[in-house]
Amino acid sequence: MSGNLLLAALNEADADVLRPHLRIVRLEQQRILFEAGGAVEEVVFPTSAVISLVVTLSTGEVVEAAMVGRDGIVGALAALDGKLTLSRAIVQLAGDGLACHVDALKEAALQSRTLHSLLIRHEQAVYAQSQQSVACIASHGVEARLCRWLLRARDLAGSDTLMFTQEFLAEMLGASRPTVSVVAHTLQQAGLIKYSRGKIQIGNLEGLQDASCECYQTVKSHYQTLLG
């Protein structure tokens, strides 16, 4: 069960209950795991994939509310008796994960107060992240938001190389593609990133952190406080 920090935090008894129900899945970029208002049949513990929880507007615009990777689980609310999903879950970075039927996780959580508490604290961390995203979009410029977003994606992917198109970046940031293109060019000129053909290479981590808004560190702090 290595590769996912949430699973790694389980004690042996809880891990033994879940282990038979986990299977490795390959998650391709832009695959939709579930839609807002739908039911969740499987939860996913990402190991190398990164998944975005997004809100879709009636105009077709998409805005990211939260990002989940090897630090968490996607769909856990369904195992805590959440009746409906509140957002769409879409694979942002292709990679692997461990899937588990939601009923198996729910049964395990009913048997273990420790696991139940861990899932609740994880959902609190995701909720805090989505609140921070709202504040970030309302208060910070696209350049700072893009830096924050790239740093978070880097942390979850465990790599300085990220495969994203500018169109996808624009969707996640709630910005226009021309705006993202200009900002990405500015960051490249400053030596913070290298961008070509859908691939972003982070070249100056410290510089990217300096250019990011406070939200990057705030979200990290929420996760450390709630999940360790």
DRENMIKE-691451 format. One line per field, with one value per atom (N, C-alpha, C): residue number from 1; residue in three letters; atom name; x, z, y. Coordinates in steps of 0.05 Angstrom, whole numbers, plus 32768, in hexadecimal, padded with zeros to 4 digits. Example, Ala and Ser with C-alpha at 12.3 -4.5 7.8 and 13.67 -1.06 7.14 Angstrom:
num = [1,1,1,2,2,2] $
residu = [ala,ala,ala,ser,ser,ser] $
atome = [N,CA,C,N,CA,C] $
east = [8108,80F6,8108,8101,8111,8102] $
up = [809C,809C,809C,808E,808F,809D] $
north = [7F8E,7FA6,7FBE,7FD3,7FEB,8001] $
***
This chain:
num = [1,1,1,2,2,2,3,3,3,4,4,4,5,5,5,6,6,6,7,7,7,8,8,8,9,9,9,10,10,10,11,11,11,12,12,12,13,13,13,14,14,14,15,15,15,16,16,16,17,17,17,18,18,18,19,19,19,20,20,20,21,21,21,22,22,22,23,23,23,24,24,24,25,25,25,26,26,26,27,27,27,28,28,28,29,29,29,30,30,30,31,31,31,32,32,32,33,33,33,34,34,34,35,35,35,36,36,36,37,37,37,38,38,38,39,39,39,40,40,40,41,41,41,42,42,42,43,43,43,44,44,44,45,45,45,46,46,46,47,47,47,48,48,48,49,49,49,50,50,50,51,51,51,52,52,52,53,53,53,54,54,54,55,55,55,56,56,56,57,57,57,58,58,58,59,59,59,60,60,60,61,61,61,62,62,62,63,63,63,64,64,64,65,65,65,66,66,66,67,67,67,68,68,68,69,69,69,70,70,70,71,71,71,72,72,72,73,73,73,74,74,74,75,75,75,76,76,76,77,77,77,78,78,78,79,79,79,80,80,80,81,81,81,82,82,82,83,83,83,84,84,84,85,85,85,86,86,86,87,87,87,88,88,88,89,89,89,90,90,90,91,91,91,92,92,92,93,93,93,94,94,94,95,95,95,96,96,96,97,97,97,98,98,98,99,99,99,100,100,100,101,101,101,102,102,102,103,103,103,104,104,104,105,105,105,106,106,106,107,107,107,108,108,108,109,109,109,110,110,110,111,111,111,112,112,112,113,113,113,114,114,114,115,115,115,116,116,116,117,117,117,118,118,118,119,119,119,120,120,120,121,121,121,122,122,122,123,123,123,124,124,124,125,125,125,126,126,126,127,127,127,128,128,128,129,129,129,130,130,130,131,131,131,132,132,132,133,133,133,134,134,134,135,135,135,136,136,136,137,137,137,138,138,138,139,139,139,140,140,140,141,141,141,142,142,142,143,143,143,144,144,144,145,145,145,146,146,146,147,147,147,148,148,148,149,149,149,150,150,150,151,151,151,152,152,152,153,153,153,154,154,154,155,155,155,156,156,156,157,157,157,158,158,158,159,159,159,160,160,160,161,161,161,162,162,162,163,163,163,164,164,164,165,165,165,166,166,166,167,167,167,168,168,168,169,169,169,170,170,170,171,171,171,172,172,172,173,173,173,174,174,174,175,175,175,176,176,176,177,177,177,178,178,178,179,179,179,180,180,180,181,181,181,182,182,182,183,183,183,184,184,184,185,185,185,186,186,186,187,187,187,188,188,188,189,189,189,190,190,190,191,191,191,192,192,192,193,193,193,194,194,194,195,195,195,196,196,196,197,197,197,198,198,198,199,199,199,200,200,200,201,201,201,202,202,202,203,203,203,204,204,204,205,205,205,206,206,206,207,207,207,208,208,208,209,209,209,210,210,210,211,211,211,212,212,212,213,213,213,214,214,214,215,215,215,216,216,216,217,217,217,218,218,218,219,219,219,220,220,220,221,221,221,222,222,222,223,223,223,224,224,224,225,225,225,226,226,226,227,227,227,228,228,228] $
residu = [met,met,met,ser,ser,ser,gly,gly,gly,asn,asn,asn,leu,leu,leu,leu,leu,leu,leu,leu,leu,ala,ala,ala,ala,ala,ala,leu,leu,leu,asn,asn,asn,glu,glu,glu,ala,ala,ala,asp,asp,asp,ala,ala,ala,asp,asp,asp,val,val,val,leu,leu,leu,arg,arg,arg,pro,pro,pro,his,his,his,leu,leu,leu,arg,arg,arg,ile,ile,ile,val,val,val,arg,arg,arg,leu,leu,leu,glu,glu,glu,gln,gln,gln,gln,gln,gln,arg,arg,arg,ile,ile,ile,leu,leu,leu,phe,phe,phe,glu,glu,glu,ala,ala,ala,gly,gly,gly,gly,gly,gly,ala,ala,ala,val,val,val,glu,glu,glu,glu,glu,glu,val,val,val,val,val,val,phe,phe,phe,pro,pro,pro,thr,thr,thr,ser,ser,ser,ala,ala,ala,val,val,val,ile,ile,ile,ser,ser,ser,leu,leu,leu,val,val,val,val,val,val,thr,thr,thr,leu,leu,leu,ser,ser,ser,thr,thr,thr,gly,gly,gly,glu,glu,glu,val,val,val,val,val,val,glu,glu,glu,ala,ala,ala,ala,ala,ala,met,met,met,val,val,val,gly,gly,gly,arg,arg,arg,asp,asp,asp,gly,gly,gly,ile,ile,ile,val,val,val,gly,gly,gly,ala,ala,ala,leu,leu,leu,ala,ala,ala,ala,ala,ala,leu,leu,leu,asp,asp,asp,gly,gly,gly,lys,lys,lys,leu,leu,leu,thr,thr,thr,leu,leu,leu,ser,ser,ser,arg,arg,arg,ala,ala,ala,ile,ile,ile,val,val,val,gln,gln,gln,leu,leu,leu,ala,ala,ala,gly,gly,gly,asp,asp,asp,gly,gly,gly,leu,leu,leu,ala,ala,ala,cys,cys,cys,his,his,his,val,val,val,asp,asp,asp,ala,ala,ala,leu,leu,leu,lys,lys,lys,glu,glu,glu,ala,ala,ala,ala,ala,ala,leu,leu,leu,gln,gln,gln,ser,ser,ser,arg,arg,arg,thr,thr,thr,leu,leu,leu,his,his,his,ser,ser,ser,leu,leu,leu,leu,leu,leu,ile,ile,ile,arg,arg,arg,his,his,his,glu,glu,glu,gln,gln,gln,ala,ala,ala,val,val,val,tyr,tyr,tyr,ala,ala,ala,gln,gln,gln,ser,ser,ser,gln,gln,gln,gln,gln,gln,ser,ser,ser,val,val,val,ala,ala,ala,cys,cys,cys,ile,ile,ile,ala,ala,ala,ser,ser,ser,his,his,his,gly,gly,gly,val,val,val,glu,glu,glu,ala,ala,ala,arg,arg,arg,leu,leu,leu,cys,cys,cys,arg,arg,arg,trp,trp,trp,leu,leu,leu,leu,leu,leu,arg,arg,arg,ala,ala,ala,arg,arg,arg,asp,asp,asp,leu,leu,leu,ala,ala,ala,gly,gly,gly,ser,ser,ser,asp,asp,asp,thr,thr,thr,leu,leu,leu,met,met,met,phe,phe,phe,thr,thr,thr,gln,gln,gln,glu,glu,glu,phe,phe,phe,leu,leu,leu,ala,ala,ala,glu,glu,glu,met,met,met,leu,leu,leu,gly,gly,gly,ala,ala,ala,ser,ser,ser,arg,arg,arg,pro,pro,pro,thr,thr,thr,val,val,val,ser,ser,ser,val,val,val,val,val,val,ala,ala,ala,his,his,his,thr,thr,thr,leu,leu,leu,gln,gln,gln,gln,gln,gln,ala,ala,ala,gly,gly,gly,leu,leu,leu,ile,ile,ile,lys,lys,lys,tyr,tyr,tyr,ser,ser,ser,arg,arg,arg,gly,gly,gly,lys,lys,lys,ile,ile,ile,gln,gln,gln,ile,ile,ile,gly,gly,gly,asn,asn,asn,leu,leu,leu,glu,glu,glu,gly,gly,gly,leu,leu,leu,gln,gln,gln,asp,asp,asp,ala,ala,ala,ser,ser,ser,cys,cys,cys,glu,glu,glu,cys,cys,cys,tyr,tyr,tyr,gln,gln,gln,thr,thr,thr,val,val,val,lys,lys,lys,ser,ser,ser,his,his,his,tyr,tyr,tyr,gln,gln,gln,thr,thr,thr,leu,leu,leu,leu,leu,leu,gly,gly,gly] $
atome = [N,CA,C,N,CA,C,N,CA,C,N,CA,C,N,CA,C,N,CA,C,N,CA,C,N,CA,C,N,CA,C,N,CA,C,N,CA,C,N,CA,C,N,CA,C,N,CA,C,N,CA,C,N,CA,C,N,CA,C,N,CA,C,N,CA,C,N,CA,C,N,CA,C,N,CA,C,N,CA,C,N,CA,C,N,CA,C,N,CA,C,N,CA,C,N,CA,C,N,CA,C,N,CA,C,N,CA,C,N,CA,C,N,CA,C,N,CA,C,N,CA,C,N,CA,C,N,CA,C,N,CA,C,N,CA,C,N,CA,C,N,CA,C,N,CA,C,N,CA,C,N,CA,C,N,CA,C,N,CA,C,N,CA,C,N,CA,C,N,CA,C,N,CA,C,N,CA,C,N,CA,C,N,CA,C,N,CA,C,N,CA,C,N,CA,C,N,CA,C,N,CA,C,N,CA,C,N,CA,C,N,CA,C,N,CA,C,N,CA,C,N,CA,C,N,CA,C,N,CA,C,N,CA,C,N,CA,C,N,CA,C,N,CA,C,N,CA,C,N,CA,C,N,CA,C,N,CA,C,N,CA,C,N,CA,C,N,CA,C,N,CA,C,N,CA,C,N,CA,C,N,CA,C,N,CA,C,N,CA,C,N,CA,C,N,CA,C,N,CA,C,N,CA,C,N,CA,C,N,CA,C,N,CA,C,N,CA,C,N,CA,C,N,CA,C,N,CA,C,N,CA,C,N,CA,C,N,CA,C,N,CA,C,N,CA,C,N,CA,C,N,CA,C,N,CA,C,N,CA,C,N,CA,C,N,CA,C,N,CA,C,N,CA,C,N,CA,C,N,CA,C,N,CA,C,N,CA,C,N,CA,C,N,CA,C,N,CA,C,N,CA,C,N,CA,C,N,CA,C,N,CA,C,N,CA,C,N,CA,C,N,CA,C,N,CA,C,N,CA,C,N,CA,C,N,CA,C,N,CA,C,N,CA,C,N,CA,C,N,CA,C,N,CA,C,N,CA,C,N,CA,C,N,CA,C,N,CA,C,N,CA,C,N,CA,C,N,CA,C,N,CA,C,N,CA,C,N,CA,C,N,CA,C,N,CA,C,N,CA,C,N,CA,C,N,CA,C,N,CA,C,N,CA,C,N,CA,C,N,CA,C,N,CA,C,N,CA,C,N,CA,C,N,CA,C,N,CA,C,N,CA,C,N,CA,C,N,CA,C,N,CA,C,N,CA,C,N,CA,C,N,CA,C,N,CA,C,N,CA,C,N,CA,C,N,CA,C,N,CA,C,N,CA,C,N,CA,C,N,CA,C,N,CA,C,N,CA,C,N,CA,C,N,CA,C,N,CA,C,N,CA,C,N,CA,C,N,CA,C,N,CA,C,N,CA,C,N,CA,C,N,CA,C,N,CA,C,N,CA,C,N,CA,C,N,CA,C,N,CA,C,N,CA,C,N,CA,C,N,CA,C,N,CA,C,N,CA,C,N,CA,C,N,CA,C,N,CA,C,N,CA,C,N,CA,C,N,CA,C,N,CA,C,N,CA,C,N,CA,C,N,CA,C,N,CA,C,N,CA,C,N,CA,C,N,CA,C,N,CA,C,N,CA,C,N,CA,C,N,CA,C,N,CA,C,N,CA,C,N,CA,C,N,CA,C,N,CA,C,N,CA,C,N,CA,C,N,CA,C,N,CA,C,N,CA,C,N,CA,C,N,CA,C,N,CA,C,N,CA,C,N,CA,C,N,CA,C,N,CA,C,N,CA,C,N,CA,C] $
east = [8011,8000,8011,802B,803D,8036,803D,8038,8022,8011,7FFC,8000,8002,8009,7FF2,7FD9,7FC2,7FC2,7FC6,7FC7,7FDE,7FF5,800D,8008,7FF5,7FF0,7FDF,7FD3,7FC2,7FD3,7FC7,7FD4,7FD1,7FDF,7FE0,7FC4,7FB5,7F9A,7F88,7F88,7F77,7F81,7F9C,7FA8,7FA0,7FA0,7F9A,7F7D,7F6B,7F4F,7F4B,7F5A,7F56,7F66,7F7D,7F8F,7F82,7F71,7F66,7F53,7F49,7F36,7F42,7F5D,7F6A,7F75,7F72,7F7D,7F8A,7FA0,7FAE,7F9F,7F9C,7F8E,7FA0,7F9F,7FAD,7F99,7FA0,7F8E,7F99,7F8C,7F95,7F8C,7F9C,7F95,7F7A,7F6B,7F50,7F3A,7F41,7F2C,7F1B,7F01,7EEE,7EE7,7EED,7EE7,7ECA,7EC0,7EA3,7E9A,7E80,7E75,7E67,7E64,7E56,7E39,7E2F,7E13,7E10,7E25,7E24,7E2C,7E2C,7E33,7E50,7E5D,7E79,7E78,7E82,7E84,7E9F,7EB4,7ECF,7EDD,7EEC,7EFE,7F19,7F29,7F44,7F59,7F6D,7F84,7F9A,7F9F,7FB3,7FCF,7FE0,7FFC,800F,8008,8018,8007,7FED,7FDB,7FD3,7FCA,7FC0,7FA4,7F91,7F75,7F6A,7F5B,7F4F,7F31,7F28,7F0B,7F02,7EF0,7EE9,7ECB,7EC5,7EA9,7EA4,7E8E,7E87,7E6F,7E71,7E5C,7E4A,7E32,7E1F,7E29,7E3D,7E49,7E5D,7E64,7E77,7E93,7E96,7EB0,7EB5,7ECE,7ED7,7EEB,7EE7,7EFA,7F02,7F1C,7F25,7F20,7F15,7F11,7F27,7F31,7F46,7F55,7F6D,7F7F,7F87,7F84,7F8A,7F9E,7FB2,7FC6,7FCE,7FE7,7FF1,7FED,7FE4,7FDE,7FC2,7FB2,7F96,7F86,7F6C,7F59,7F44,7F39,7F24,7F0A,7EF5,7EDB,7ED6,7EE6,7EE3,7EC8,7EBD,7EA4,7E8E,7E8F,7E7B,7E7C,7E94,7E97,7E8F,7E8A,7E81,7E64,7E55,7E39,7E32,7E45,7E3F,7E2D,7E15,7E01,7E08,7E12,7E19,7E34,7E42,7E5B,7E56,7E68,7E64,7E74,7E86,7E97,7E9E,7EA8,7EB3,7ED0,7ED7,7EF3,7EFF,7F14,7F21,7F3F,7F4A,7F67,7F76,7F87,7F96,7FB1,7FBF,7FD8,7FD5,7FDB,7FD8,7FEB,7FE3,7FF3,7FE3,7FED,7FE0,7FD2,7FC1,7FB3,7FAA,7F9F,7F94,7F76,7F66,7F49,7F3D,7F27,7F1A,7EFC,7EEB,7ECE,7EC6,7EB4,7EAC,7EA0,7E92,7E86,7E9B,7EB1,7EC6,7ED3,7ED7,7EE3,7ECF,7EB6,7EA2,7EA1,7EA2,7EA1,7EBA,7ED1,7EEA,7EE9,7EDD,7EDB,7EC8,7EB3,7EA0,7EAE,7EC1,7ECE,7EE6,7EF0,7F08,7F03,7F03,7F01,7F18,7F30,7F48,7F45,7F3C,7F39,7F23,7F0D,7EF6,7F00,7F0F,7F1A,7F2D,7F3D,7F50,7F41,7F2C,7F1C,7F0F,7F05,7EF8,7F0C,7F24,7F38,7F42,7F43,7F4A,7F36,7F1C,7F08,7F08,7F0F,7F12,7F29,7F3F,7F55,7F4E,7F3E,7F35,7F22,7F11,7EFE,7F0E,7F22,7F32,7F41,7F4A,7F57,7F44,7F2B,7F18,7F10,7F0F,7F0A,7F21,7F39,7F51,7F51,7F48,7F46,7F34,7F1D,7F0A,7F17,7F25,7F32,7F49,7F57,7F6D,7F63,7F4E,7F44,7F3A,7F2E,7F22,7F38,7F4E,7F61,7F7D,7F84,7FA0,7FA0,7FB5,7FB9,7FBF,7FBC,7FC0,7FDC,7FF0,800C,8011,8008,800C,7FFC,7FE4,7FD3,7FE0,7FEB,7FF8,8010,801F,8036,802D,8018,800D,8004,7FF7,7FEB,8002,8016,802D,803C,803F,804C,803D,8022,8011,8012,8010,8011,802C,8042,805C,805E,8054,8055,8046,802F,801F,802A,8036,8041,805C,806B,8086,8099,8094,80A5,80A6,80BC,80BF,80B4,80AD,80A3,8085,8075,8058,804D,803B,8030,8014,8013,7FFA,7FF9,7FE2,7FDE,7FD6,7FDA,7FD2,7FB3,7FA5,7F88,7F7F,7F8C,7F84,7F8B,7FA3,7FAA,7F96,7F8E,7F7A,7F60,7F57,7F3F,7F42,7F57,7F5B,7F5D,7F69,7F6D,7F55,7F42,7F2C,7F34,7F48,7F52,7F51,7F54,7F54,7F6F,7F6E,7F86,7F9B,7F93,7FA7,7FB5,7FA6,7FB1,7FC6,7FBF,7FD1,7FEA,7FE7,7FFD,8011,8006,8017,8026,8017,8023,8039,8033,8046,8060,805C,8073,8084,8076,8084,8094,8089,8097,80AF,80AB,80C1,80D8,80D1,80E5,80F5,80E7,80F4,8105,8103,8113,8106,80ED,80E0,80D6,80CD,80C4,80CE,80CC,80D0,80B6,80AB,8092,8094,808C,808B,8079,8067,8057,8049,803C,802D,803E,8057,8068,8074,8071,807C,8092,80AA,80C0,80C6,80C4,80CA,80E8,80F2,810F,811A,8109,8112,80FC,80FF,80EA,80E7,80FE,80FD,80F0,80F7,80EC,80CE,80C5,80A8,8099,80A6,809A,8097,80AC,80AB,8095,8091,807D,8060,805E,8043,8035,801B,800C,800E,8003,8004,7FF5,7FE3,7FD1,7FDF,7FF6,8005,800D,8019,8022,800A,7FF5,7FDE,7FD1,7FCF,7FC3,7FD5,7FF0,8002,8000,7FFC,7FF9,7FE0,7FCA,7FB1,7FB5,7FC2,7FC6,7FD8,7FED,7FFF,7FF1,7FE0,7FD2,7FBE,7FAF,7F99,7FA2,7FB6,7FBE,7FDA,7FEB,8006,8018] $
up = [8000,8000,8000,7FF9,7FF8,7FE0,7FE3,7FCE,7FD4,7FE7,7FEF,800D,8014,802F,8042,8039,804A,8052,803F,8045,8057,8053,8063,8080,8085,80A0,80B0,80A3,80B1,80C2,80D8,80E8,80DB,80E4,80D7,80D5,80EB,80EB,80D6,80D3,80BF,80A3,80A0,8086,807D,8090,808A,8081,808C,8084,8067,8060,8046,8030,8037,8022,800E,8017,8003,7FEF,7FF6,7FE5,7FD2,7FD3,7FC3,7FA9,7F93,7F7A,7F6C,7F5E,7F50,7F37,7F33,7F1B,7F0D,7EF3,7EE3,7EDD,7EE3,7EDF,7ECA,7EB3,7E9C,7E9F,7E95,7E97,7E8B,7E99,7E92,7E95,7EA0,7EA7,7EBD,7EBB,7ECF,7EE1,7EFB,7F0E,7F18,7F1B,7F21,7F1C,7F18,7F12,7F2B,7F2C,7F42,7F42,7F59,7F5B,7F56,7F50,7F4B,7F63,7F5E,7F74,7F70,7F85,7F84,7F8B,7F78,7F7D,7F87,7F7D,7F86,7F90,7FA5,7FAE,7FA3,7FA0,7F96,7FA8,7FAF,7FBD,7FA9,7F9F,7F8B,7F96,7F85,7F8D,7F7C,7F63,7F52,7F41,7F3E,7F30,7F41,7F34,7F42,7F37,7F49,7F41,7F4B,7F3A,7F40,7F46,7F5B,7F60,7F56,7F42,7F34,7F35,7F32,7F30,7F13,7F08,7EEC,7EED,7EDF,7EDE,7EC6,7EC6,7EB1,7E96,7E96,7E7D,7E72,7E81,7E78,7E84,7E91,7E9E,7EB5,7EB9,7ECE,7EE0,7EFA,7F0D,7F22,7F27,7F3B,7F58,7F68,7F84,7F96,7F8E,7F9F,7F8D,7F97,7F89,7F9D,7F94,7FA6,7F97,7FA6,7F9A,7FAE,7FB0,7FC2,7FDF,7FE5,8001,800A,7FF8,8001,7FF2,7FF1,7FE5,7FD7,7FC1,7FB2,7FB5,7FBF,7FC2,7FDE,7FF1,800D,8019,8011,801D,8019,8004,7FFF,8014,801F,8033,804F,8050,8069,8067,8056,8052,8042,8033,8022,800B,8009,7FF6,7FD9,7FD4,7FB9,7FB8,7FA1,7F9E,7F98,7FA1,7F9E,7F88,7F7B,7F66,7F52,7F3C,7F29,7F30,7F2E,7F33,7F18,7F11,7EF7,7EFB,7EED,7EEF,7EE2,7EF1,7EE8,7EDD,7EEC,7EE3,7EE3,7ECC,7ECA,7EDE,7EE7,7EF9,7F04,7F1A,7F26,7F40,7F49,7F62,7F6C,7F84,7F8F,7F93,7F86,7F87,7F9B,7FA7,7FBB,7FB8,7FB9,7FB8,7FD1,7FCC,7FE2,7FFA,7FF4,800A,801C,8010,801F,8032,8027,8038,804E,8047,805B,8071,806B,807F,8091,8084,8094,80A7,809D,80AE,80C5,80C1,80D7,80EC,80E4,80F7,8106,80FA,8105,810A,8123,812A,811F,811E,8114,80F6,80E7,80CA,80C5,80D4,80D1,80D6,80EB,80F2,80DC,80D1,80BC,80A3,809C,8084,8089,80A1,80A7,80A5,80B1,80B1,8094,8084,8068,8059,805E,8051,805B,8074,807F,8070,806B,805C,8040,8033,8017,8018,802B,802E,8033,8044,8049,8030,8020,8007,7FF3,7FF2,7FE0,7FE9,8003,800D,8005,8008,8001,7FE3,7FD3,7FB6,7FAF,7FBD,7FB9,7FBF,7FD6,7FDE,7FCB,7FC1,7FAF,7F94,7F89,7F70,7F72,7F89,7F8E,7F93,7F9E,7FA9,7F9B,7F8D,7F82,7F64,7F59,7F3C,7F30,7F16,7F08,7F0B,7F0B,7F0D,7F28,7F3E,7F58,7F5B,7F4F,7F51,7F41,7F29,7F19,7F28,7F34,7F44,7F5B,7F69,7F7E,7F74,7F5D,7F52,7F49,7F3C,7F33,7F4B,7F60,7F78,7F85,7F87,7F92,7F81,7F66,7F54,7F56,7F58,7F5B,7F75,7F8B,7FA4,7FA1,7F94,7F93,7F7E,7F69,7F54,7F5C,7F6D,7F75,7F5E,7F4C,7F35,7F2D,7F23,7F19,7EFC,7EF0,7ED4,7ED5,7ECB,7ECB,7EAF,7EA8,7E8D,7E8D,7E84,7E83,7E69,7E5D,7E47,7E54,7E45,7E4F,7E51,7E40,7E42,7E5C,7E64,7E7D,7E95,7E94,7EA9,7EAC,7E96,7E96,7EA3,7E9D,7EA9,7EC7,7ED0,7EED,7EFC,7EEF,7EFD,7EFA,7EE9,7EE4,7ED6,7EC4,7EB5,7E97,7E86,7E69,7E60,7E4A,7E40,7E38,7E2B,7E24,7E3D,7E53,7E6B,7E77,7E77,7E82,7E70,7E56,7E44,7E49,7E4E,7E54,7E6F,7E83,7E9D,7E9C,7E8E,7E8B,7E7D,7E69,7E5B,7E6E,7E7F,7E92,7EA6,7EB0,7EC2,7EB5,7E9B,7E8C,7E88,7E81,7E7D,7E97,7EAE,7EC8,7ED0,7EC1,7EC7,7EDC,7EE2,7EF7,7EEB,7ED2,7EC5,7EA8,7E9D,7E80,7E75,7E60,7E57,7E39,7E31,7E14,7E0F,7DFC,7DF3,7E09,7E1B,7E30,7E47,7E48,7E5E,7E6D,7E87,7E97,7EA9,7EA7,7EB7,7ECB,7EE5,7EFA,7EFC,7EF7,7EF6,7F0E,7F1C,7F34,7F49,7F5A,7F6E,7F82,7F8C,7F9F,7F93,7F7B,7F6D,7F69,7F63,7F5F,7F7A,7F8F,7FAA,7FB1,7FAA,7FB0,7FA0,7F88,7F76,7F7C,7F8C,7F92,7FA7,7FA8,7FBD,7FD7,7FEC,8007,8008,7FF5,7FF6,7FF4,7FE7,7FE5,8000,8010,802B,803E,803A,804B,8048,802F,802A,8035,8032,803D,805C,8068,8085,808E,807F,8086,8086,8071,806F,8086,808C,80A1,80BC,80C1,80DA,80DD,80C8,80C9,80C6,80B5,80AE,80B6,80BC,80C4,80AC] $
north = [7FE8,8000,8019,8015,802C,803E,8058,806B,807E,8078,808A,8090,80A9,80B1,80AC,80AE,80A9,808B,807A,805D,8056,8064,805F,8067,8079,8082,806E,805A,8047,8034,802C,8018,7FFC,7FE9,7FCF,7FC2,7FC4,7FB8,7FC3,7FDE,7FEB,7FE5,7FE4,7FDE,7FC2,7FAF,7F93,7F90,7FA1,7F9F,7FA9,7FBF,7FCB,7FBC,7FB1,7FA7,7F94,7F81,7F6E,7F7B,7F93,7FA1,7FB5,7FB9,7FCC,7FC0,7FCE,7FC5,7FDD,7FD7,7FEC,7FF4,800E,8018,802D,802E,8042,8058,8071,8087,809A,809B,80AB,80C8,80DA,80F7,80FD,810D,8117,8101,80EB,80D7,80E2,80DF,80E8,80D1,80D4,80BE,80BF,80D6,80D9,80F6,80F9,8113,811E,8138,8145,813B,8135,812B,810E,8100,80E4,80D3,80B9,80A6,809D,8096,808C,806E,805F,8042,803A,8048,8042,805B,8058,806E,8068,807D,807A,8087,8078,8082,8087,809F,80A3,809D,8091,808C,809D,80A1,80B3,80C5,80BF,80D0,80E8,80FE,8115,811B,811F,8122,813D,814A,8163,8160,816D,816F,818A,818A,81A2,81A7,81C1,81CA,81D2,81C9,81D0,81E2,81F9,820D,8207,8214,820F,8218,822B,8234,8221,820C,81F9,81FE,8215,821B,8208,8202,81F0,81FE,81FC,8208,81F3,81F1,81DD,81E6,81D4,81DA,81CF,81B7,81AA,8196,818F,817D,8167,814E,8137,8125,811C,810A,80F5,80EF,80DA,80E0,80F8,80FF,80F9,80ED,80EA,80D4,80D9,80C6,80D6,80CB,80D8,80C8,80D5,80C7,80BE,80C6,80BD,80C5,80DB,80E4,80D0,80C0,80AC,8096,8091,807D,8087,80A1,80AE,80B6,80A7,80AB,80C5,80CF,80E5,80DB,80E7,80DC,80E2,80FA,8102,810F,810C,811A,8137,8148,8165,8171,8161,816C,8155,815D,814A,8143,812A,8122,811A,8129,8124,8121,810E,8108,811F,812C,8143,813A,8128,811D,80FE,80F2,80D5,80C7,80B0,80A1,808A,807F,8067,806E,805C,805F,8044,8043,802B,802F,801F,8022,800E,8017,8006,800B,7FF6,7FFB,800B,801E,8030,8020,800B,7FFB,7FEE,7FE6,7FD9,7FEE,8006,801C,8024,8025,802D,8019,7FFF,7FEA,7FEB,7FF1,7FF3,800B,8021,8039,8035,8025,801F,800E,7FFE,7FEC,7FFA,800F,801C,803A,8042,805E,806E,8062,8070,8076,8062,8067,807B,8079,808C,80A8,80AC,80C6,80D1,80BF,80C6,80D0,80C2,80CA,80E5,80EA,8103,811A,8116,812A,8130,811B,811F,8130,812B,813B,8157,815B,8176,8185,8177,8182,818A,8179,817F,8197,8198,81AE,81C8,81C7,81DF,81E8,81D4,81DB,81E8,81DF,81EB,8207,820C,8227,8239,822F,823F,8246,8233,8238,824E,8250,8266,8280,8282,829A,82A1,828D,8291,829D,8292,829C,82B8,82BF,82D9,82EE,82E6,82FA,82FB,82E6,82E5,82E4,82EF,82F0,82D4,82D2,82B9,82AE,82C0,82B7,82A9,82B6,82AA,8290,828F,8277,8261,8267,8252,8247,8258,824E,823C,8244,8234,8219,8219,8201,81EE,81F9,81E8,81DC,81EB,81E0,81CA,81CD,81B8,819F,81A3,818C,817E,818D,8181,8171,817B,816C,8151,8152,813A,8126,8130,811F,8114,8123,811B,811F,8132,8136,8154,815C,8178,817A,8164,8164,815E,8170,816E,8170,815E,815D,816A,8184,8193,81A3,81A5,81B8,81D3,81E8,8203,8204,81F6,81F6,81E9,81D3,81C6,81D7,81E4,81F6,820D,8218,822E,8225,820D,8202,8200,81F4,81F0,820A,821F,8238,824B,8244,8256,826F,826C,8283,827D,8292,828E,8282,8273,8267,827C,8292,82A7,82B2,82B5,82C0,82AC,8293,827E,827D,8280,827F,8296,82AE,82C5,82C1,82B7,82B3,829D,8287,8272,827B,828D,8298,82A9,82B9,82CA,82B9,82A3,8292,8284,827E,8271,8285,829E,82B3,82B8,82B5,82B8,82A0,828B,8273,8261,8266,8255,823B,823B,8222,8222,820A,8207,81FA,8205,81FB,81F6,81DD,81D7,81BF,81C1,81AB,819C,81AA,819D,8193,8199,8190,81A8,81A8,81BE,81B2,81BE,81B6,81CC,81C6,81DA,81DC,81F5,81F9,8207,8216,8225,8223,820F,8209,8220,822A,8240,8259,825F,8276,8273,825B,8256,8259,8250,8254,8271,8281,829D,82AC,82A2,82AF,82A5,8290,8285,8296,8294,82A1,8290,829B,828F,8274,8270,8259,823E,823E,8225,821B,822C,8225,8220,8230,822D,8211,8208,81ED,81D8,81DB,81C7,81C6,81DD,81DF,81D1,81D4,81C6,81A8,819E,8181,8177,8186,817D,817E,8192,8193,817D,8178,8164,8147,8143,8128,8121,8135,812F,812A] $
***
